Amino acid sequence: SRGGARAGTPAARVGAWRQGRAMGNATLNSCQHFLDGALDEEQALPFNYGYRQNLHLKLRVDVSPTRPSMGAFMHGLRLTDEFEIEALEMLPALGPLSWRHEQSARSSHSSWPGGPRTRVPMRFVRVYALGRWFVMAVATEAEYRTMEKVCHDIEDSKDAATYAHSFNAHLLKTSIPESQDDEEGPKVRVCAPVGCRVLASAVPQLAHPGAVVMLVPYPATEVRKFVFNGSEDFDELPQAFFHHVVCMSGGRESLYDVQGIETEDGDFWLIDPCIVRTPKSGLTAVMTNALTDGESRSGPDSGPTQQSFDTLHPKCGQLCRSFDAHRRGAKVRKICGVD
């Protein structure tokens, strides 16, 4: 819903948590026990649970590759920044962020990519730090809480933000009168993640000291799927953005799992998108496959296909026809560069 991005102001939520400071030690110990048990691998996570005290979860920004642009929703953090997580919240409405990992484990559908981006289970929690809300993404298994894994995840968002910049520039050129401000009109923005190393933690079940996690600026309290498996409600702007990426890359790259929220202003904020890439050839590819045990991070048979495109993008709107000459005919379905 459009109001999702504004639901639950930080001041109201953190204010409510601060009222809990008067709780007795017995109650705090009970809360700590509850959180520890909830993070056990064999138990379900609690929902709508705020925890203000005794987290002792301190992070340092070690990776921040995304540059400000029309396509990026920035985080306000700088390399080497150190800060503590003030509050942690686990919301059922963030559950869709994990759907790709769940479905990848049980699906053999040809439009579904493989690789660590979809096969490594992740946990997503909402955290409050430095006066704003983030989503913290942590690999469920400690062995994957590495800088290499987080950098791979961040790369997709960085590249998607670059595509979003060109897509928004196209929207401004074709839809907005030149006399209007550049900020007018709906846009697609990718929430720019950073990679953070855990310096201290009282909740090692979630993130142990030395682990690397991904932190994404995301004020919303829910996530919607816009391009996932072809069954989503059709939203023209994110669907056109999906098409734009395939077209701009000459069929070599395709977005996958386009998800996020539509704001009250009509913008779409996207969080943790995937990019399916055509496998590289040559010496670089050989070395990459050797480092990843023969499986590229987008999957063994990765790369956009006409079948996957048609499944995920069932129809074109006017926006698609404005940048893809192959779609200007009423019945043409083929995409340039996609076999």
Phi and psi restraints in degrees (value plus and minus 20) as a CYANA .aco file:
   2 ARG   PHI     -88.2   -48.2
   2 ARG   PSI     -47.3    -7.3
   3 GLY   PHI    -100.9   -60.9
   3 GLY   PSI     -23.9    16.1
   4 GLY   PHI     -82.2   -42.2
   4 GLY   PSI     -52.3   -12.3
   5 ALA   PHI     -91.5   -51.5
   5 ALA   PSI     -34.9     5.1
   6 ARG   PHI    -130.3   -90.3
   6 ARG   PSI     -19.0    21.0
   7 ALA   PHI     -92.3   -52.3
   7 ALA   PSI     114.7   154.7
   8 GLY   PHI      52.4    92.4
   8 GLY   PSI      65.1   105.1
   9 THR   PHI     -88.9   -48.9
   9 THR   PSI     128.0   168.0
  10 PRO   PHI     -77.9   -37.9
  10 PRO   PSI     -61.3   -21.3
  11 ALA   PHI     -81.0   -41.0
  11 ALA   PSI     -62.0   -22.0
  12 ALA   PHI     -86.4   -46.4
  12 ALA   PSI     -64.8   -24.8
  13 ARG   PHI     -90.0   -50.0
  13 ARG   PSI     -66.5   -26.5
  14 VAL   PHI     -87.4   -47.4
  14 VAL   PSI     -54.8   -14.8
  15 GLY   PHI     -79.5   -39.5
  15 GLY   PSI     -61.0   -21.0
  16 ALA   PHI     -84.9   -44.9
  16 ALA   PSI     -59.2   -19.2
  17 TRP   PHI     -86.6   -46.6
  17 TRP   PSI     -56.3   -16.3
  18 ARG   PHI     -86.6   -46.6
  18 ARG   PSI     -42.1    -2.1
  19 GLN   PHI     -85.7   -45.7
  19 GLN   PSI     -40.3    -0.3
  20 GLY   PHI     -98.8   -58.8
  20 GLY   PSI     -21.3    18.7
  21 ARG   PHI     -85.7   -45.7
  21 ARG   PSI     -41.2    -1.2
  22 ALA   PHI    -104.4   -64.4
  22 ALA   PSI     -19.9    20.1
  23 MET   PHI     -82.5   -42.5
  23 MET   PSI     127.1   167.1
  24 GLY   PHI     -92.4   -52.4
  24 GLY   PSI     142.6   182.6
  25 ASN   PHI     -79.8   -39.8
  25 ASN   PSI     -54.8   -14.8
  26 ALA   PHI     -83.8   -43.8
  26 ALA   PSI     -61.1   -21.1
  27 THR   PHI     -87.1   -47.1
  27 THR   PSI     -61.4   -21.4
  28 LEU   PHI     -83.5   -43.5
  28 LEU   PSI     -61.6   -21.6
  29 ASN   PHI     -82.1   -42.1
  29 ASN   PSI     -57.8   -17.8
  30 SER   PHI     -84.4   -44.4
  30 SER   PSI     -61.2   -21.2
  31 CYS   PHI     -83.6   -43.6
  31 CYS   PSI     -63.6   -23.6
  32 GLN   PHI     -82.0   -42.0
  32 GLN   PSI     -62.6   -22.6
  33 HIS   PHI     -82.4   -42.4
  33 HIS   PSI     -60.2   -20.2
  34 PHE   PHI     -84.0   -44.0
  34 PHE   PSI     -63.4   -23.4
  35 LEU   PHI     -86.3   -46.3
  35 LEU   PSI     -64.2   -24.2
  36 ASP   PHI     -79.7   -39.7
  36 ASP   PSI     -63.6   -23.6
  37 GLY   PHI     -86.6   -46.6
  37 GLY   PSI     -56.6   -16.6
  38 ALA   PHI     -86.3   -46.3
  38 ALA   PSI     -48.6    -8.6
  39 LEU   PHI    -106.6   -66.6
  39 LEU   PSI     -22.1    17.9
  40 ASP   PHI     -84.3   -44.3
  40 ASP   PSI     120.5   160.5
  41 GLU   PHI     -80.2   -40.2
  41 GLU   PSI     -45.5    -5.5
  42 GLU   PHI    -113.8   -73.8
  42 GLU   PSI     -20.2    19.8
  43 GLN   PHI    -137.7   -97.7
  43 GLN   PSI     133.8   173.8
  44 ALA   PHI     -94.8   -54.8
  44 ALA   PSI     126.8   166.8
  45 LEU   PHI     -93.9   -53.9
  45 LEU   PSI     126.2   166.2
  46 PRO   PHI     -96.2   -56.2
  46 PRO   PSI     137.0   177.0
  47 PHE   PHI    -137.2   -97.2
  47 PHE   PSI     132.6   172.6
  48 ASN   PHI      33.4    73.4
  48 ASN   PSI      21.6    61.6
  49 TYR   PHI    -131.5   -91.5
  49 TYR   PSI      94.4   134.4
  50 GLY   PHI    -119.4   -79.4
  50 GLY   PSI     118.2   158.2
  51 TYR   PHI    -155.1  -115.1
  51 TYR   PSI      92.7   132.7
  52 ARG   PHI    -116.1   -76.1
  52 ARG   PSI     -54.4   -14.4
  53 GLN   PHI    -130.2   -90.2
  53 GLN   PSI     136.2   176.2
  54 ASN   PHI      43.5    83.5
  54 ASN   PSI       3.4    43.4
  55 LEU   PHI     -92.9   -52.9
  55 LEU   PSI     -63.1   -23.1
  56 HIS   PHI      29.3    69.3
  56 HIS   PSI      20.9    60.9
  57 LEU   PHI    -122.1   -82.1
  57 LEU   PSI      83.4   123.4
  58 LYS   PHI    -131.1   -91.1
  58 LYS   PSI     112.9   152.9
  59 LEU   PHI    -142.0  -102.0
  59 LEU   PSI     136.2   176.2
  60 ARG   PHI    -150.1  -110.1
  60 ARG   PSI     113.5   153.5
  61 VAL   PHI     -96.8   -56.8
  61 VAL   PSI      96.3   136.3
  62 ASP   PHI    -130.7   -90.7
  62 ASP   PSI     -39.4     0.6
  63 VAL   PHI    -159.6  -119.6
  63 VAL   PSI     106.8   146.8
  64 SER   PHI    -172.1  -132.1
  64 SER   PSI      57.3    97.3
  65 PRO   PHI    -106.4   -66.4
  65 PRO   PSI     -35.9     4.1
  66 THR   PHI    -101.0   -61.0
  66 THR   PSI     110.6   150.6
  67 ARG   PHI    -116.3   -76.3
  67 ARG   PSI     130.5   170.5
  68 PRO   PHI     -79.9   -39.9
  68 PRO   PSI     118.6   158.6
  69 SER   PHI    -185.0  -145.0
  69 SER   PSI     157.1   197.1
  70 MET   PHI     -84.7   -44.7
  70 MET   PSI     -38.8     1.2
  71 GLY   PHI    -118.6   -78.6
  71 GLY   PSI     -19.1    20.9
  72 ALA   PHI    -138.5   -98.5
  72 ALA   PSI     116.1   156.1
  73 PHE   PHI    -119.5   -79.5
  73 PHE   PSI      87.6   127.6
  74 MET   PHI    -105.2   -65.2
  74 MET   PSI     147.2   187.2
  75 HIS   PHI    -124.6   -84.6
  75 HIS   PSI     -38.6     1.4
  76 GLY   PHI      56.9    96.9
  76 GLY   PSI      -7.6    32.4
  77 LEU   PHI    -123.7   -83.7
  77 LEU   PSI     137.5   177.5
  78 ARG   PHI    -145.9  -105.9
  78 ARG   PSI     135.5   175.5
  79 LEU   PHI     -75.6   -35.6
  79 LEU   PSI     119.6   159.6
  80 THR   PHI      56.4    96.4
  80 THR   PSI     -21.1    18.9
  81 ASP   PHI     -77.4   -37.4
  81 ASP   PSI     115.1   155.1
  82 GLU   PHI    -139.2   -99.2
  82 GLU   PSI     116.2   156.2
  83 PHE   PHI    -179.0  -139.0
  83 PHE   PSI     144.2   184.2
  84 GLU   PHI    -128.5   -88.5
  84 GLU   PSI     125.5   165.5
  85 ILE   PHI     -97.7   -57.7
  85 ILE   PSI     101.3   141.3
  86 GLU   PHI    -104.6   -64.6
  86 GLU   PSI     -50.9   -10.9
  87 ALA   PHI    -172.6  -132.6
  87 ALA   PSI     132.7   172.7
  88 LEU   PHI    -153.9  -113.9
  88 LEU   PSI     116.9   156.9
  89 GLU   PHI    -157.6  -117.6
  89 GLU   PSI     115.9   155.9
  90 MET   PHI    -132.4   -92.4
  90 MET   PSI      97.1   137.1
  91 LEU   PHI    -136.8   -96.8
  91 LEU   PSI     114.2   154.2
  92 PRO   PHI     -84.5   -44.5
  92 PRO   PSI     -46.3    -6.3
  93 ALA   PHI     -90.7   -50.7
  93 ALA   PSI     -30.3     9.7
  94 LEU   PHI    -110.4   -70.4
  94 LEU   PSI     -21.3    18.7
  95 GLY   PHI     -73.4   -33.4
  95 GLY   PSI     -58.1   -18.1
  96 PRO   PHI     -77.0   -37.0
  96 PRO   PSI     -41.5    -1.5
  97 LEU   PHI     -82.5   -42.5
  97 LEU   PSI     -44.4    -4.4
  98 SER   PHI    -115.8   -75.8
  98 SER   PSI     -24.3    15.7
  99 TRP   PHI     -81.5   -41.5
  99 TRP   PSI     -56.0   -16.0
 100 ARG   PHI     -83.0   -43.0
 100 ARG   PSI     -56.5   -16.5
 101 HIS   PHI     -92.8   -52.8
 101 HIS   PSI     -58.0   -18.0
 102 GLU   PHI     -87.6   -47.6
 102 GLU   PSI     -63.9   -23.9
 103 GLN   PHI     -94.0   -54.0
 103 GLN   PSI     -52.9   -12.9
 104 SER   PHI     -81.3   -41.3
 104 SER   PSI     -52.8   -12.8
 105 ALA   PHI     -91.2   -51.2
 105 ALA   PSI     -41.4    -1.4
 106 ARG   PHI    -143.7  -103.7
 106 ARG   PSI     -17.5    22.5
 107 SER   PHI    -130.5   -90.5
 107 SER   PSI     120.8   160.8
 108 SER   PHI    -137.1   -97.1
 108 SER   PSI      -3.5    36.5
 109 HIS   PHI     -83.0   -43.0
 109 HIS   PSI     117.4   157.4
 110 SER   PHI     -87.2   -47.2
 110 SER   PSI     -39.6     0.4
 111 SER   PHI    -104.8   -64.8
 111 SER   PSI     -21.1    18.9
 112 TRP   PHI    -117.0   -77.0
 112 TRP   PSI      98.4   138.4
 113 PRO   PHI     -96.6   -56.6
 113 PRO   PSI     143.5   183.5
 114 GLY   PHI    -131.3   -91.3
 114 GLY   PSI    -173.6  -133.6
 115 GLY   PHI      67.1   107.1
 115 GLY   PSI     150.0   190.0
 116 PRO   PHI     -79.2   -39.2
 116 PRO   PSI     -46.8    -6.8
 117 ARG   PHI     -83.6   -43.6
 117 ARG   PSI     -44.6    -4.6
 118 THR   PHI    -135.1   -95.1
 118 THR   PSI     -41.1    -1.1
 119 ARG   PHI    -117.3   -77.3
 119 ARG   PSI     -38.0     2.0
 120 VAL   PHI    -107.3   -67.3
 120 VAL   PSI      94.5   134.5
 121 PRO   PHI     -82.4   -42.4
 121 PRO   PSI     119.2   159.2
 122 MET   PHI    -145.3  -105.3
 122 MET   PSI     133.8   173.8
 123 ARG   PHI    -135.9   -95.9
 123 ARG   PSI     113.9   153.9
 124 PHE   PHI    -139.3   -99.3
 124 PHE   PSI     102.3   142.3
 125 VAL   PHI    -147.7  -107.7
 125 VAL   PSI     131.0   171.0
 126 ARG   PHI    -112.4   -72.4
 126 ARG   PSI     108.9   148.9
 127 VAL   PHI    -150.1  -110.1
 127 VAL   PSI     135.2   175.2
 128 TYR   PHI    -139.4   -99.4
 128 TYR   PSI     106.0   146.0
 129 ALA   PHI    -176.2  -136.2
 129 ALA   PSI     124.0   164.0
 130 LEU   PHI      35.9    75.9
 130 LEU   PSI      11.3    51.3
 131 GLY   PHI      62.7   102.7
 131 GLY   PSI      -6.5    33.5
 132 ARG   PHI    -170.3  -130.3
 132 ARG   PSI     146.9   186.9
 133 TRP   PHI    -115.2   -75.2
 133 TRP   PSI     122.3   162.3
 134 PHE   PHI    -153.3  -113.3
 134 PHE   PSI     143.7   183.7
 135 VAL   PHI    -128.3   -88.3
 135 VAL   PSI     107.7   147.7
 136 MET   PHI    -122.6   -82.6
 136 MET   PSI     103.6   143.6
 137 ALA   PHI    -124.4   -84.4
 137 ALA   PSI     104.6   144.6
 138 VAL   PHI    -151.2  -111.2
 138 VAL   PSI     111.0   151.0
 139 ALA   PHI     -81.5   -41.5
 139 ALA   PSI     114.9   154.9
 140 THR   PHI     -82.1   -42.1
 140 THR   PSI     -59.5   -19.5
 141 GLU   PHI    -114.0   -74.0
 141 GLU   PSI     109.8   149.8
 142 ALA   PHI     -78.3   -38.3
 142 ALA   PSI     -50.2   -10.2
 143 GLU   PHI     -85.8   -45.8
 143 GLU   PSI     -38.6     1.4
 144 TYR   PHI    -118.6   -78.6
 144 TYR   PSI     -15.8    24.2
 145 ARG   PHI    -105.3   -65.3
 145 ARG   PSI      41.8    81.8
 146 THR   PHI    -137.5   -97.5
 146 THR   PSI     142.1   182.1
 147 MET   PHI     -84.8   -44.8
 147 MET   PSI     -58.4   -18.4
 148 GLU   PHI     -80.0   -40.0
 148 GLU   PSI     -66.5   -26.5
 149 LYS   PHI     -83.8   -43.8
 149 LYS   PSI     -65.8   -25.8
 150 VAL   PHI     -85.5   -45.5
 150 VAL   PSI     -59.5   -19.5
 151 CYS   PHI     -83.6   -43.6
 151 CYS   PSI     -57.7   -17.7
 152 HIS   PHI     -82.4   -42.4
 152 HIS   PSI     -62.1   -22.1
 153 ASP   PHI     -85.2   -45.2
 153 ASP   PSI     -63.6   -23.6
 154 ILE   PHI     -85.5   -45.5
 154 ILE   PSI     -55.0   -15.0
 155 GLU   PHI     -77.0   -37.0
 155 GLU   PSI     -60.0   -20.0
 156 ASP   PHI     -83.3   -43.3
 156 ASP   PSI     -63.4   -23.4
 157 SER   PHI     -86.6   -46.6
 157 SER   PSI     -59.4   -19.4
 158 LYS   PHI     -82.0   -42.0
 158 LYS   PSI     -66.7   -26.7
 159 ASP   PHI     -87.5   -47.5
 159 ASP   PSI     -58.0   -18.0
 160 ALA   PHI     -83.8   -43.8
 160 ALA   PSI     -56.9   -16.9
 161 ALA   PHI     -85.4   -45.4
 161 ALA   PSI     -55.5   -15.5
 162 THR   PHI     -84.7   -44.7
 162 THR   PSI     -64.0   -24.0
 163 TYR   PHI     -83.4   -43.4
 163 TYR   PSI     -58.9   -18.9
 164 ALA   PHI     -83.9   -43.9
 164 ALA   PSI     -55.8   -15.8
 165 HIS   PHI     -80.9   -40.9
 165 HIS   PSI     -67.8   -27.8
 166 SER   PHI     -87.2   -47.2
 166 SER   PSI     -54.9   -14.9
 167 PHE   PHI     -85.7   -45.7
 167 PHE   PSI     -64.1   -24.1
 168 ASN   PHI     -85.8   -45.8
 168 ASN   PSI     -55.9   -15.9
 169 ALA   PHI     -83.5   -43.5
 169 ALA   PSI     -58.5   -18.5
 170 HIS   PHI     -84.4   -44.4
 170 HIS   PSI     -61.9   -21.9
 171 LEU   PHI     -81.2   -41.2
 171 LEU   PSI     -62.6   -22.6
 172 LEU   PHI     -82.7   -42.7
 172 LEU   PSI     -59.7   -19.7
 173 LYS   PHI     -90.0   -50.0
 173 LYS   PSI     -57.3   -17.3
 174 THR   PHI    -119.7   -79.7
 174 THR   PSI     -39.1     0.9
 175 SER   PHI    -139.5   -99.5
 175 SER   PSI     -43.4    -3.4
 176 ILE   PHI    -128.7   -88.7
 176 ILE   PSI     107.6   147.6
 177 PRO   PHI     -77.4   -37.4
 177 PRO   PSI     125.1   165.1
 178 GLU   PHI     -82.1   -42.1
 178 GLU   PSI     -42.9    -2.9
 179 SER   PHI     -96.0   -56.0
 179 SER   PSI     -35.2     4.8
 180 GLN   PHI    -105.4   -65.4
 180 GLN   PSI     137.1   177.1
 181 ASP   PHI     -85.4   -45.4
 181 ASP   PSI     128.3   168.3
 182 ASP   PHI     -81.9   -41.9
 182 ASP   PSI     -41.7    -1.7
 183 GLU   PHI    -102.3   -62.3
 183 GLU   PSI     -28.5    11.5
 184 GLU   PHI     -96.7   -56.7
 184 GLU   PSI     133.9   173.9
 185 GLY   PHI      68.6   108.6
 185 GLY   PSI     130.2   170.2
 186 PRO   PHI     -88.3   -48.3
 186 PRO   PSI     128.4   168.4
 187 LYS   PHI    -157.7  -117.7
 187 LYS   PSI     143.4   183.4
 188 VAL   PHI    -126.0   -86.0
 188 VAL   PSI     105.6   145.6
 189 ARG   PHI    -147.6  -107.6
 189 ARG   PSI     116.8   156.8
 190 VAL   PHI    -119.6   -79.6
 190 VAL   PSI     105.5   145.5
 191 CYS   PHI     -86.3   -46.3
 191 CYS   PSI     100.5   140.5
 192 ALA   PHI    -103.6   -63.6
 192 ALA   PSI      94.9   134.9
 193 PRO   PHI    -105.3   -65.3
 193 PRO   PSI     140.8   180.8
 194 VAL   PHI    -146.1  -106.1
 194 VAL   PSI     136.5   176.5
 195 GLY   PHI    -119.8   -79.8
 195 GLY   PSI     106.8   146.8
 196 CYS   PHI    -142.6  -102.6
 196 CYS   PSI     117.8   157.8
 197 ARG   PHI    -114.1   -74.1
 197 ARG   PSI     117.4   157.4
 198 VAL   PHI     -99.9   -59.9
 198 VAL   PSI      99.0   139.0
 199 LEU   PHI    -111.3   -71.3
 199 LEU   PSI     -52.0   -12.0
 200 ALA   PHI    -174.8  -134.8
 200 ALA   PSI     128.7   168.7
 201 SER   PHI    -179.7  -139.7
 201 SER   PSI     111.6   151.6
 202 ALA   PHI    -115.5   -75.5
 202 ALA   PSI     -17.3    22.7
 203 VAL   PHI    -147.6  -107.6
 203 VAL   PSI      46.3    86.3
 204 PRO   PHI     -83.3   -43.3
 204 PRO   PSI     -41.4    -1.4
 205 GLN   PHI     -82.4   -42.4
 205 GLN   PSI     -50.2   -10.2
 206 LEU   PHI    -107.3   -67.3
 206 LEU   PSI     -71.4   -31.4
 207 ALA   PHI    -174.4  -134.4
 207 ALA   PSI      90.0   130.0
 208 HIS   PHI    -104.4   -64.4
 208 HIS   PSI     135.9   175.9
 209 PRO   PHI     -75.6   -35.6
 209 PRO   PSI     113.5   153.5
 210 GLY   PHI      76.0   116.0
 210 GLY   PSI     -38.1     1.9
 211 ALA   PHI     -88.8   -48.8
 211 ALA   PSI     136.3   176.3
 212 VAL   PHI    -134.7   -94.7
 212 VAL   PSI     110.4   150.4
 213 VAL   PHI    -145.6  -105.6
 213 VAL   PSI     143.4   183.4
 214 MET   PHI    -126.0   -86.0
 214 MET   PSI     111.1   151.1
 215 LEU   PHI    -137.4   -97.4
 215 LEU   PSI     106.2   146.2
 216 VAL   PHI    -144.1  -104.1
 216 VAL   PSI     105.9   145.9
 217 PRO   PHI     -87.3   -47.3
 217 PRO   PSI     101.6   141.6
 218 TYR   PHI    -177.7  -137.7
 218 TYR   PSI      75.5   115.5
 219 PRO   PHI     -91.4   -51.4
 219 PRO   PSI     -38.8     1.2
 220 ALA   PHI     -92.0   -52.0
 220 ALA   PSI     140.9   180.9
 221 THR   PHI    -129.5   -89.5
 221 THR   PSI     -11.3    28.7
 222 GLU   PHI    -167.7  -127.7
 222 GLU   PSI     146.0   186.0
 223 VAL   PHI    -154.3  -114.3
 223 VAL   PSI     113.5   153.5
 224 ARG   PHI    -134.3   -94.3
 224 ARG   PSI     127.4   167.4
 225 LYS   PHI    -110.9   -70.9
 225 LYS   PSI     108.1   148.1
 226 PHE   PHI    -125.6   -85.6
 226 PHE   PSI     -58.2   -18.2
 227 VAL   PHI    -158.7  -118.7
 227 VAL   PSI      89.2   129.2
 228 PHE   PHI    -158.3  -118.3
 228 PHE   PSI     -82.5   -42.5
 229 ASN   PHI    -159.7  -119.7
 229 ASN   PSI      -9.0    31.0
 230 GLY   PHI      73.6   113.6
 230 GLY   PSI     -25.0    15.0
 231 SER   PHI    -118.9   -78.9
 231 SER   PSI     -18.7    21.3
 232 GLU   PHI     -93.8   -53.8
 232 GLU   PSI     136.7   176.7
 233 ASP   PHI     -82.1   -42.1
 233 ASP   PSI     123.1   163.1
 234 PHE   PHI    -100.0   -60.0
 234 PHE   PSI      96.8   136.8
 235 ASP   PHI    -134.5   -94.5
 235 ASP   PSI      96.9   136.9
 236 GLU   PHI     -82.2   -42.2
 236 GLU   PSI     -61.4   -21.4
 237 LEU   PHI     -84.3   -44.3
 237 LEU   PSI     -72.8   -32.8
 238 PRO   PHI     -86.2   -46.2
 238 PRO   PSI     -51.6   -11.6
 239 GLN   PHI     -87.1   -47.1
 239 GLN   PSI     -60.4   -20.4
 240 ALA   PHI     -87.0   -47.0
 240 ALA   PSI     -55.5   -15.5
 241 PHE   PHI     -84.2   -44.2
 241 PHE   PSI     -62.3   -22.3
 242 PHE   PHI     -76.3   -36.3
 242 PHE   PSI     -67.2   -27.2
 243 HIS   PHI     -83.7   -43.7
 243 HIS   PSI     -60.3   -20.3
 244 HIS   PHI     -80.3   -40.3
 244 HIS   PSI     -61.1   -21.1
 245 VAL   PHI     -82.7   -42.7
 245 VAL   PSI     -65.0   -25.0
 246 VAL   PHI     -81.6   -41.6
 246 VAL   PSI     -63.8   -23.8
 247 CYS   PHI     -86.6   -46.6
 247 CYS   PSI     -66.0   -26.0
 248 MET   PHI     -87.8   -47.8
 248 MET   PSI     -49.5    -9.5
 249 SER   PHI    -107.3   -67.3
 249 SER   PSI     -18.9    21.1
 250 GLY   PHI      46.7    86.7
 250 GLY   PSI       7.8    47.8
 251 GLY   PHI      64.1   104.1
 251 GLY   PSI     -15.7    24.3
 252 ARG   PHI    -105.5   -65.5
 252 ARG   PSI     -41.5    -1.5
 253 GLU   PHI    -155.8  -115.8
 253 GLU   PSI     132.0   172.0
 254 SER   PHI    -166.7  -126.7
 254 SER   PSI     118.6   158.6
 255 LEU   PHI     -89.6   -49.6
 255 LEU   PSI     134.4   174.4
 256 TYR   PHI    -169.4  -129.4
 256 TYR   PSI     122.5   162.5
 257 ASP   PHI      39.2    79.2
 257 ASP   PSI      41.3    81.3
 258 VAL   PHI    -101.6   -61.6
 258 VAL   PSI      96.9   136.9
 259 GLN   PHI    -166.7  -126.7
 259 GLN   PSI     137.8   177.8
 260 GLY   PHI     136.1   176.1
 260 GLY   PSI    -154.5  -114.5
 261 ILE   PHI    -167.3  -127.3
 261 ILE   PSI     129.8   169.8
 262 GLU   PHI    -119.4   -79.4
 262 GLU   PSI     106.5   146.5
 263 THR   PHI    -104.1   -64.1
 263 THR   PSI     152.8   192.8
 264 GLU   PHI     -84.0   -44.0
 264 GLU   PSI     -43.9    -3.9
 265 ASP   PHI    -104.9   -64.9
 265 ASP   PSI     -21.5    18.5
 266 GLY   PHI      68.9   108.9
 266 GLY   PSI     -20.1    19.9
 267 ASP   PHI     -94.3   -54.3
 267 ASP   PSI     137.6   177.6
 268 PHE   PHI    -136.2   -96.2
 268 PHE   PSI      99.4   139.4
 269 TRP   PHI    -117.8   -77.8
 269 TRP   PSI     102.3   142.3
 270 LEU   PHI    -126.3   -86.3
 270 LEU   PSI     121.5   161.5
 271 ILE   PHI    -147.1  -107.1
 271 ILE   PSI     111.0   151.0
 272 ASP   PHI      30.1    70.1
 272 ASP   PSI      34.5    74.5
 273 PRO   PHI     -94.4   -54.4
 273 PRO   PSI     139.1   179.1
 274 CYS   PHI    -125.3   -85.3
 274 CYS   PSI     131.5   171.5
 275 ILE   PHI    -142.6  -102.6
 275 ILE   PSI     104.5   144.5
 276 VAL   PHI    -111.7   -71.7
 276 VAL   PSI     105.1   145.1
 277 ARG   PHI    -136.8   -96.8
 277 ARG   PSI     123.7   163.7
 278 THR   PHI     -85.9   -45.9
 278 THR   PSI     110.8   150.8
 279 PRO   PHI     -77.0   -37.0
 279 PRO   PSI     119.1   159.1
 280 LYS   PHI     -96.8   -56.8
 280 LYS   PSI     138.1   178.1
 281 SER   PHI    -138.6   -98.6
 281 SER   PSI     144.3   184.3
 282 GLY   PHI      77.9   117.9
 282 GLY   PSI    -188.1  -148.1
 283 LEU   PHI     -83.2   -43.2
 283 LEU   PSI     -59.8   -19.8
 284 THR   PHI     -79.9   -39.9
 284 THR   PSI     -62.0   -22.0
 285 ALA   PHI     -86.3   -46.3
 285 ALA   PSI     -59.0   -19.0
 286 VAL   PHI     -81.8   -41.8
 286 VAL   PSI     -64.3   -24.3
 287 MET   PHI     -85.9   -45.9
 287 MET   PSI     -61.0   -21.0
 288 THR   PHI     -82.7   -42.7
 288 THR   PSI     -64.7   -24.7
 289 ASN   PHI     -83.7   -43.7
 289 ASN   PSI     -55.3   -15.3
 290 ALA   PHI     -85.6   -45.6
 290 ALA   PSI     -58.6   -18.6
 291 LEU   PHI     -92.8   -52.8
 291 LEU   PSI     -42.5    -2.5
 292 THR   PHI    -131.3   -91.3
 292 THR   PSI       4.5    44.5
 293 ASP   PHI      37.7    77.7
 293 ASP   PSI      15.9    55.9
 294 GLY   PHI      66.3   106.3
 294 GLY   PSI     -21.2    18.8
 295 GLU   PHI    -137.2   -97.2
 295 GLU   PSI     100.1   140.1
 296 SER   PHI     -87.5   -47.5
 296 SER   PSI     138.8   178.8
 297 ARG   PHI     -92.5   -52.5
 297 ARG   PSI     -30.9     9.1
 298 SER   PHI    -120.3   -80.3
 298 SER   PSI     -17.5    22.5
 299 GLY   PHI      95.1   135.1
 299 GLY   PSI     137.6   177.6
 300 PRO   PHI     -87.0   -47.0
 300 PRO   PSI     -49.3    -9.3
 301 ASP   PHI    -142.1  -102.1
 301 ASP   PSI      21.3    61.3
 302 SER   PHI     -94.6   -54.6
 302 SER   PSI     149.8   189.8
 303 GLY   PHI     100.3   140.3
 303 GLY   PSI     122.2   162.2
 304 PRO   PHI     -81.8   -41.8
 304 PRO   PSI     123.6   163.6
 305 THR   PHI    -149.7  -109.7
 305 THR   PSI     139.9   179.9
 306 GLN   PHI     -82.0   -42.0
 306 GLN   PSI     -57.5   -17.5
 307 GLN   PHI     -84.3   -44.3
 307 GLN   PSI     -66.3   -26.3
 308 SER   PHI     -87.2   -47.2
 308 SER   PSI     -56.7   -16.7
 309 PHE   PHI     -81.3   -41.3
 309 PHE   PSI     -67.2   -27.2
 310 ASP   PHI     -86.1   -46.1
 310 ASP   PSI     -52.3   -12.3
 311 THR   PHI     -89.4   -49.4
 311 THR   PSI     -64.5   -24.5
 312 LEU   PHI    -105.2   -65.2
 312 LEU   PSI     -41.3    -1.3
 313 HIS   PHI    -148.9  -108.9
 313 HIS   PSI      58.6    98.6
 314 PRO   PHI     -88.0   -48.0
 314 PRO   PSI     -40.8    -0.8
 315 LYS   PHI    -175.5  -135.5
 315 LYS   PSI     140.3   180.3
 316 CYS   PHI    -127.4   -87.4
 316 CYS   PSI     125.0   165.0
 317 GLY   PHI    -123.7   -83.7
 317 GLY   PSI    -190.2  -150.2
 318 GLN   PHI     -83.4   -43.4
 318 GLN   PSI     -54.3   -14.3
 319 LEU   PHI     -81.8   -41.8
 319 LEU   PSI     -60.2   -20.2
 320 CYS   PHI     -80.5   -40.5
 320 CYS   PSI     -62.5   -22.5
 321 ARG   PHI     -90.1   -50.1
 321 ARG   PSI     -36.5     3.5
 322 SER   PHI     -97.1   -57.1
 322 SER   PSI     -40.0     0.0
 323 PHE   PHI    -143.0  -103.0
 323 PHE   PSI     -30.3     9.7
 324 ASP   PHI    -138.5   -98.5
 324 ASP   PSI      83.6   123.6
 325 ALA   PHI     -82.1   -42.1
 325 ALA   PSI     -47.9    -7.9
 326 HIS   PHI     -88.2   -48.2
 326 HIS   PSI     -38.2     1.8
 327 ARG   PHI    -120.5   -80.5
 327 ARG   PSI     -12.1    27.9
 328 ARG   PHI     -99.0   -59.0
 328 ARG   PSI     -38.6     1.4
 329 GLY   PHI     -99.2   -59.2
 329 GLY   PSI     127.8   167.8
 330 ALA   PHI     -83.5   -43.5
 330 ALA   PSI     -53.6   -13.6
 331 LYS   PHI    -137.3   -97.3
 331 LYS   PSI     -10.3    29.7
 332 VAL   PHI     -99.0   -59.0
 332 VAL   PSI     108.4   148.4
 333 ARG   PHI    -135.4   -95.4
 333 ARG   PSI     -36.3     3.7
 334 LYS   PHI     -91.7   -51.7
 334 LYS   PSI     121.2   161.2
 335 ILE   PHI    -125.9   -85.9
 335 ILE   PSI     118.8   158.8
 336 CYS   PHI     -78.8   -38.8
 336 CYS   PSI     104.6   144.6
 337 GLY   PHI      69.3   109.3
 337 GLY   PSI     -28.9    11.1
 338 VAL   PHI    -122.3   -82.3
 338 VAL   PSI     107.2   147.2
